Amino acid sequence: MPEENVSQSTKKYIVTNERGEEFLLPKYAATFRILMDDKDTIRDVLNSLLQLDCDHEIAELEYEFEKPIDIFMPENDPARLDVWVHTRDNRYLNIEMQNKVHSFLYDRMQLYNSYLTLRGKYEFNRSPYFLGLSDEERKYRYYELPETVSIWLCNESILKSKDIYKDVWSTYSEHDVESGSALPISRKNRYIVIDLPNFVKLRKGVKTREDFWLRLISRGPLQVPETEDPIFANALDRLRVS
C-alpha cells in the first residue's frame, strides 16, 4: 500500500490502486453510509472504539441512517442522526462523521447528544424490557435513562492535546475536578471524540481492529493492509467501485 501507487480519481471520493481498481473514500457522508451499512461492521467498529471486553461487548443491534428526531426544532429544521444504533440490551448510540469544524461545534455536539438521549428514552420506555415490568416498577423507573453514547469522527483537529487521538467526555463535579479526584457523575451518557488527524500522526501501521477502522475511514481503502478477516474484507468489498 505505498503512497506512490495511489492515484486520485477525478472524483474526489474515489481512489484508484496500481491495478486500476477503484474504491470509495468513506470519509464523506454518502460513502460513510455505504461502509457502515452492515451489522457486523457497526458492531465491530463500536466494540473497537468503546474497547468493550467479552462480557460487555455489543452482540445484537439494529441501525438506521439519517434517523429523524421527532421533537420540536428551532426554525423547523429537522434533526437527523447519521448512524443510529439500538442494541438488544437497550444501549443507544449515534455515530457522526464530521468533515469540517462547524461554528459552535461543541454546542452542536451537545444538541445532538440531547436528541440522542430523548430518542433513547422514548425507545427505552417502549422496549420489551420496560414494558415487561410491573406498573409499580415502571412508575418507579419513570426517570431512568438508558445508556447513550455519542461518537464523533472528526476529519479536522478538535482535541486540544496533540498527544491523543481519542477522548471521552462526560459530566463531572467542578469540586472534584479542582480537588483532583474527578470521576464521572454518571457513565450513562458519554461522548467519544475521535480526532482523525491526530490519529494519523500518532498511530503508524495497523496493530489493532480500531487502527484498521480509523485508518480506513480517515485515509481510505488503499491505506489499510490486505486482509482475509471476513468483516474487514466485506467492508472493503462494499467500497469497491470496479
Salt bridges, closest charged atoms under 4 A:
GLU3 OE2 - ARG219 NH2 2.62
GLU21 OE1 - ARG19 NH2 3.11
GLU21 OE2 - ARG240 NH1 3.34
ASP38 OD2 - ARG238 NH1 3.91
ASP40 OD1 - ARG43 NH2 2.20
ASP44 OD2 - ARG209 NE 2.88
ASP53 OD1 - HIS56 ND1 2.75
GLU62 OE2 - LYS39 NZ 3.15
GLU64 OE2 - LYS67 NZ 3.01
GLU66 OE2 - ARG33 NH1 3.25
ASP70 OD2 - ARG119 NH1 3.17
ASP89 OD2 - ARG91 NH2 2.89
GLU123 OE2 - LYS67 NZ 3.84
GLU123 OE2 - ARG119 NH2 2.95
ASP135 OD1 - ARG138 NH2 2.43
GLU137 OE2 - ARG141 NE 2.74
GLU144 OE1 - ARG141 NH1 3.07
GLU147 OE2 - ARG190 NH2 2.66
ASP176 OD1 - HIS175 ND1 3.43
GLU210 OE2 - LYS166 NZ 2.57
ASP211 OD2 - ARG203 NH2 2.66
GLU226 OE2 - ARG19 NH2 3.92
ASP229 OD2 - ARG209 NH1 2.96
ASP237 OD1 - ARG240 NE 3.85
